[in-house]
Amino acid sequence: MKQEKERRQVKEYLDRGMSITDVAKMLNMHRHTVKALSQRDKNHVQKRKKKQSKLDPFKPYLHKRLEEDKVFNCVKLLEEIQMKGYEGGITILKEFVKPYRASFRQTHTRRYETDPGEQMQVDWKDAGEFFIDGESFRLQILVATLSYSRLSYACFALRQDREHLFHCLANAFEYFGGVTEKILFDNMRTIINGRTGLEVEWNEKFLDFVDYYSFKPRVHKPYRPQTKGKVERFIGYMSDWLETDSVKSLEELNRNLMRWVEDKANQRVHSTTERKPVELWHKESLQLVDKPRYEVTYLHYRKIGRDSVFHYQSRKLLLDSRYASQEVMVKETLDGVITVYHHGEAILTYSRNDHILPLAEQIRKKQRKKAGTPHAASEVEVAVRPLSVYDQIVQEVES
């Protein structure tokens, strides 16, 4: 109130034509104060400088978890930021999360609940860099979630290609103990060739996999990833899982991941169902798989050179001459076992990690084998005869 009274006095004197210096002397103020009051609007209230909150340094991380991962569980978020050094309480965190949760509920599509055994949702996640046997790899994770029970399976892979998708899905079927009636996918280029409106053109190799396991594939509408929100939420939940130590193999890394999925993720009380996924899983009505596992291999065709040399993945192998200029089929498993077939017969099997001799050495080795191994002079037996025998032979020839 005092500042408002002073402001009016200053404005009144200045409107009369007095200078700022004269007004300052009359009101016993500094001229800078007079100038500031003259520029201040009516009922202006000076704002106090906002005190920094303990939560401020962690808001960029929280913003990412809330906006991108859709994680609104304050207890979980508190654990995460405490590991990063947060020393405040949960009340201020709840106030920060509240508008994000309200906005999500207003815009999010109404949840579609499914019957037991009806649907499974599948999606990829870029897992980032991991160290395997001291070497850095950028890995992917395929996540599969049963829509009714929320039981989940996760699998590391080197690539998001069709072969790794089939491999991880087959693993998921074995882990769940069967296949759901429908499986909901993202719009993956590895399973669809294109779409026109609601019409989807499926990839032929994918349809072969679908027919083998007898399920109905579905993909969500473009730009509507919330349709498969159950698997999306699990991916958000698992975002804080990191394997920091170097492992010896991809198999070991997958064992570590599934240990976390089984011991923590599938044992937690789900916020929607209010039950543990492993408990509801017993009610799932899955189609049992009573056939061998689907064969997953990279399939290629190659033509052997006229010199009988087989070229594959920058490696050269010398084959038998009867295969020269012939076409062969090459099957490579995901773990690097390569088999070459000619008219259905396996003619060569080796591993990606096998040591292959240079082509020149292979040729020399084949030539030595064809010519036979020469014997040393000391190894050749020589008959020993007296000289009289040779004299007799000469006489017989002369006569």
Secondary structure, 3 states (H helix, E strand, C coil): CHHHHHHHHHHHHHHCCCCHHHHHHHHCCCHHHHHHHHHCCCCCCCCCCCCCCCCHHHHHHHHHHHHCCCCCCHHHHHHHHHHCCCCCCCHHHHHHHHHHHHHHHHHCCCCCCCCCCCEEEEEEEEEEEEEECCEEEEEEEEEEEECCCCCEEEEEECCCCHHHHHHHHHHHHHHHCCECCEEEECCCCCCEEEEECCEEEECHHHHHHHHHHCCEEEECCCCCHHHHHHHHHHHHHHHHCCCCCCECCHHHHHHHHHHHHHHCHHHCCCCCCCCCHHHHHHHCCCECCCCCCCCCEEEEEEECCCCCEEEECCEEEECCHHHCCCEEEEEEECCCEEEEEECCEEEEEEECCCCCCCHHHHHHHHHHHHHCCCCCHHHCCCCCCCHHHHHHHHHHHHC
